Amino acid sequence: MKKMIFSVIASVMLVASCSKEHIVYQSGDLSVCVEAGDGWLHDYPLFLGIKKKNPPQVAIWVEDTDGRYVGTLYASKKIATQGWASAGGNRRKEALPYWCHQRGVVYDDGLYLPTKSQPLVDGMTGATPRETFDVRLVNKKGLRHFYVMVEVNHSIDFNERYSEYIKEGEPNYSGGSEGSGQPALVYRAEVNLDSAKTRYDAVLIGRSSADGTDGKLYEDLSGITSALSIVKQITVCVK
């Protein structure tokens, strides 16, 4: 695996917008701004009809232009540490499967996602912010032309296509009653530091495996509804 060429210099920063007015950047720094959409916070039932507004699971990483994984910049703490509160023993392989498979790290149980005993490095993780957030990065060496990838997903985001009642092994199964519902969505920004551009907008390029059994990218987004409103916009800026 290639050594990661970026490092997270500051913790994930909450910002009211992507103006970066509260973050000090140096020339050549990069930032990834994930702007929350109307569906960023999702109702998660607790008990007696009480619901909690939960943010999505998010992973941000870098790939070269051949699609090879370079390094993770940020991953939500639940998936990075197996900190699921009510998963009923489900390791949630369907949460962010594209990122997991791109990393290519297989754990003792044969799955591609971190475990409690082997979590992702602390400096790369954190609780998903409840609003728009910005990650400050420093390009330490090397790549001039690369992709910044973002994968997002809500738990129990069920709809008609991805129902909680679909059984394992049936089409569109997505983890059952404590699973994802609609599969994770994958965004990509192509960054070329040899160009004159200083801003790159990420585009939605597909969805992940609904049940997390593979690391393929699926371009067919039919059946995706509310998940499309999780993210409003993702931008990568060069300072």
DOKE-182507 format. One line per field, with one value per residue (C-alpha): residue number from 1; residue in three letters; x, y, z. Coordinates in nm, 2 decimals. Example, Ala and Ser with C-alpha at 12.3 -4.5 7.8 and 13.67 -1.06 7.14 Angstrom:
2
num [1|2]
residu [ALA|SER]
px [1.23|1.37]
py [-0.45|-0.11]
pz [0.78|0.71]
//
This chain:
239
num [1|2|3|4|5|6|7|8|9|10|11|12|13|14|15|16|17|18|19|20|21|22|23|24|25|26|27|28|29|30|31|32|33|34|35|36|37|38|39|40|41|42|43|44|45|46|47|48|49|50|51|52|53|54|55|56|57|58|59|60|61|62|63|64|65|66|67|68|69|70|71|72|73|74|75|76|77|78|79|80|81|82|83|84|85|86|87|88|89|90|91|92|93|94|95|96|97|98|99|100|101|102|103|104|105|106|107|108|109|110|111|112|113|114|115|116|117|118|119|120|121|122|123|124|125|126|127|128|129|130|131|132|133|134|135|136|137|138|139|140|141|142|143|144|145|146|147|148|149|150|151|152|153|154|155|156|157|158|159|160|161|162|163|164|165|166|167|168|169|170|171|172|173|174|175|176|177|178|179|180|181|182|183|184|185|186|187|188|189|190|191|192|193|194|195|196|197|198|199|200|201|202|203|204|205|206|207|208|209|210|211|212|213|214|215|216|217|218|219|220|221|222|223|224|225|226|227|228|229|230|231|232|233|234|235|236|237|238|239]
residu [MET|LYS|LYS|MET|ILE|PHE|SER|VAL|ILE|ALA|SER|VAL|MET|LEU|VAL|ALA|SER|CYS|SER|LYS|GLU|HIS|ILE|VAL|TYR|GLN|SER|GLY|ASP|LEU|SER|VAL|CYS|VAL|GLU|ALA|GLY|ASP|GLY|TRP|LEU|HIS|ASP|TYR|PRO|LEU|PHE|LEU|GLY|ILE|LYS|LYS|LYS|ASN|PRO|PRO|GLN|VAL|ALA|ILE|TRP|VAL|GLU|ASP|THR|ASP|GLY|ARG|TYR|VAL|GLY|THR|LEU|TYR|ALA|SER|LYS|LYS|ILE|ALA|THR|GLN|GLY|TRP|ALA|SER|ALA|GLY|GLY|ASN|ARG|ARG|LYS|GLU|ALA|LEU|PRO|TYR|TRP|CYS|HIS|GLN|ARG|GLY|VAL|VAL|TYR|ASP|ASP|GLY|LEU|TYR|LEU|PRO|THR|LYS|SER|GLN|PRO|LEU|VAL|ASP|GLY|MET|THR|GLY|ALA|THR|PRO|ARG|GLU|THR|PHE|ASP|VAL|ARG|LEU|VAL|ASN|LYS|LYS|GLY|LEU|ARG|HIS|PHE|TYR|VAL|MET|VAL|GLU|VAL|ASN|HIS|SER|ILE|ASP|PHE|ASN|GLU|ARG|TYR|SER|GLU|TYR|ILE|LYS|GLU|GLY|GLU|PRO|ASN|TYR|SER|GLY|GLY|SER|GLU|GLY|SER|GLY|GLN|PRO|ALA|LEU|VAL|TYR|ARG|ALA|GLU|VAL|ASN|LEU|ASP|SER|ALA|LYS|THR|ARG|TYR|ASP|ALA|VAL|LEU|ILE|GLY|ARG|SER|SER|ALA|ASP|GLY|THR|ASP|GLY|LYS|LEU|TYR|GLU|ASP|LEU|SER|GLY|ILE|THR|SER|ALA|LEU|SER|ILE|VAL|LYS|GLN|ILE|THR|VAL|CYS|VAL|LYS]
px [0.00|0.13|0.22|-0.04|0.07|-0.16|-0.19|-0.48|-0.32|-0.63|-0.92|-1.23|-1.36|-1.73|-1.81|-2.13|-2.03|-1.72|-1.57|-1.29|-1.28|-1.20|-0.93|-0.57|-0.44|-0.09|-0.02|-0.05|-0.28|-0.59|-0.94|-1.23|-1.56|-1.86|-2.18|-2.47|-2.79|-3.15|-3.12|-2.79|-2.96|-3.18|-3.43|-3.31|-3.57|-3.46|-3.76|-4.13|-4.15|-3.85|-3.62|-3.27|-3.13|-2.82|-2.56|-2.44|-2.13|-1.86|-1.52|-1.28|-0.98|-0.74|-0.69|-0.45|-0.60|-0.59|-0.82|-0.56|-0.61|-0.35|-0.47|-0.76|-0.81|-1.11|-1.36|-1.66|-1.58|-1.85|-1.72|-1.36|-1.39|-1.69|-1.88|-2.23|-2.48|-2.77|-2.64|-2.73|-2.39|-2.40|-2.05|-2.23|-2.02|-2.29|-2.22|-1.93|-1.82|-1.65|-1.40|-1.35|-1.27|-1.05|-0.84|-0.80|-0.73|-0.88|-0.94|-0.95|-1.32|-1.26|-1.43|-1.28|-1.38|-1.19|-1.26|-1.28|-0.94|-0.79|-0.95|-0.85|-0.57|-0.73|-0.59|-0.81|-1.14|-1.40|-1.77|-1.95|-2.03|-2.40|-2.36|-2.13|-1.77|-1.42|-1.11|-0.78|-0.50|-0.14|0.01|0.33|0.48|0.42|0.09|-0.01|-0.31|-0.54|-0.89|-1.05|-1.32|-1.61|-1.86|-2.17|-2.45|-2.73|-2.83|-3.19|-3.26|-3.52|-3.75|-3.96|-3.66|-3.44|-3.68|-3.60|-3.81|-3.59|-3.42|-3.05|-2.97|-3.26|-3.21|-3.16|-3.09|-2.91|-2.84|-3.19|-3.37|-3.05|-2.88|-2.84|-3.15|-3.04|-2.68|-2.39|-2.33|-1.98|-1.86|-1.53|-1.34|-1.06|-0.77|-0.49|-0.24|-0.07|-0.38|-0.48|-0.79|-0.81|-1.16|-1.28|-1.64|-1.71|-1.97|-2.18|-2.04|-2.24|-2.34|-2.19|-2.30|-2.63|-2.53|-2.16|-2.05|-1.83|-1.64|-1.78|-1.91|-2.26|-2.36|-2.73|-2.89|-3.25|-3.43|-3.22|-3.45|-3.38|-3.01|-2.96|-3.02|-2.76|-2.50|-2.56|-2.21|-1.85|-1.56|-1.19|-1.00|-0.63|-0.49]
py [0.00|0.34|0.58|0.85|1.17|1.40|1.47|1.62|1.93|2.05|1.85|1.84|2.20|2.30|2.60|2.79|2.80|2.71|3.06|2.92|3.25|3.07|2.85|2.97|2.82|2.83|2.86|2.52|2.38|2.20|2.18|1.96|2.12|1.88|2.10|1.94|1.89|1.89|1.52|1.54|1.47|1.16|1.03|0.73|0.57|0.52|0.40|0.48|0.68|0.90|0.97|1.11|1.32|1.14|1.26|1.02|0.80|0.97|0.86|1.09|0.95|1.00|0.79|0.83|0.88|0.50|0.45|0.31|0.39|0.63|0.71|0.80|1.16|1.12|0.85|0.87|0.73|0.46|0.28|0.35|0.20|-0.03|0.20|0.11|0.16|-0.06|-0.28|-0.61|-0.76|-0.65|-0.53|-0.30|-0.40|-0.22|0.12|0.24|-0.06|0.12|0.29|-0.03|-0.23|0.04|0.04|-0.33|-0.42|-0.76|-0.82|-1.14|-1.21|-1.17|-0.84|-0.51|-0.28|-0.19|-0.37|-0.26|-0.42|-0.29|0.05|0.31|0.55|0.81|1.11|1.01|0.97|1.17|1.19|1.31|1.68|1.77|2.04|2.15|2.08|2.14|1.92|2.10|1.91|1.96|1.81|1.68|1.53|1.40|1.38|1.66|1.49|1.28|1.22|1.32|1.06|1.10|0.82|0.90|0.68|0.69|0.40|0.27|0.51|0.27|0.33|0.12|-0.02|-0.08|-0.20|-0.33|-0.63|-0.77|-1.09|-1.16|-1.31|-1.14|-0.85|-0.51|-0.65|-0.38|-0.52|-0.58|-0.37|-0.22|-0.18|0.10|0.09|0.30|0.22|0.46|0.72|0.80|1.14|1.23|1.55|1.54|1.77|1.88|2.10|2.18|2.36|2.72|2.61|2.66|2.50|2.16|2.04|1.68|1.49|1.20|0.90|0.61|0.40|0.12|-0.24|-0.24|-0.53|-0.45|-0.79|-0.63|-0.31|-0.23|0.11|0.09|0.38|0.29|0.52|0.42|0.36|0.62|0.89|1.07|0.97|1.22|1.50|1.40|1.62|1.95|2.01|1.89|2.12|2.08|2.42|2.49|2.78]
pz [0.00|-0.09|0.19|0.24|0.07|0.26|0.63|0.82|0.98|1.17|1.32|1.12|1.14|1.16|0.94|0.88|0.51|0.32|0.35|0.58|0.77|1.10|0.96|0.88|0.56|0.42|0.05|-0.12|0.14|0.03|0.19|0.14|0.22|0.26|0.26|0.44|0.23|0.36|0.44|0.63|0.96|0.96|1.21|1.41|1.64|2.00|2.21|2.28|1.96|2.05|1.76|1.74|1.45|1.33|1.07|0.80|0.79|0.58|0.44|0.25|0.08|-0.21|-0.52|-0.81|-1.16|-1.22|-0.93|-0.69|-0.32|-0.18|0.17|0.40|0.51|0.73|0.83|1.07|1.41|1.41|1.11|1.20|1.55|1.52|1.75|1.64|1.92|1.80|1.53|1.70|1.62|1.25|1.16|0.91|0.60|0.39|0.55|0.34|0.13|-0.15|0.08|0.27|-0.04|-0.19|0.12|0.07|0.43|0.53|0.90|1.10|1.02|0.65|0.62|0.49|0.77|1.09|1.41|1.78|1.84|1.51|1.46|1.21|1.33|1.56|1.36|1.07|1.26|1.44|1.51|1.19|1.24|1.25|0.98|0.70|0.78|0.63|0.65|0.61|0.43|0.34|0.03|0.17|-0.14|-0.48|-0.66|-0.89|-1.05|-0.83|-0.71|-0.38|-0.31|-0.06|0.03|0.24|0.39|0.64|0.86|0.83|0.53|0.39|0.09|-0.14|-0.33|-0.03|0.23|0.58|0.51|0.23|0.34|0.31|-0.03|-0.20|-0.44|-0.28|0.07|0.26|0.61|0.74|1.01|1.14|0.80|0.56|0.35|0.05|-0.04|0.01|-0.25|-0.39|-0.51|-0.68|-0.75|-1.00|-0.88|-1.11|-0.94|-1.27|-1.39|-1.30|-1.12|-0.74|-0.69|-0.79|-0.75|-0.67|-0.88|-0.79|-0.98|-0.84|-0.55|-0.35|-0.31|-0.12|0.11|0.12|-0.02|-0.29|-0.36|-0.70|-0.81|-0.95|-1.19|-1.18|-0.93|-0.99|-0.67|-0.48|-0.33|0.00|0.00|-0.28|-0.04|0.22|0.06|-0.11|-0.25|-0.20|-0.31|-0.30|-0.28|-0.33|-0.14]
//
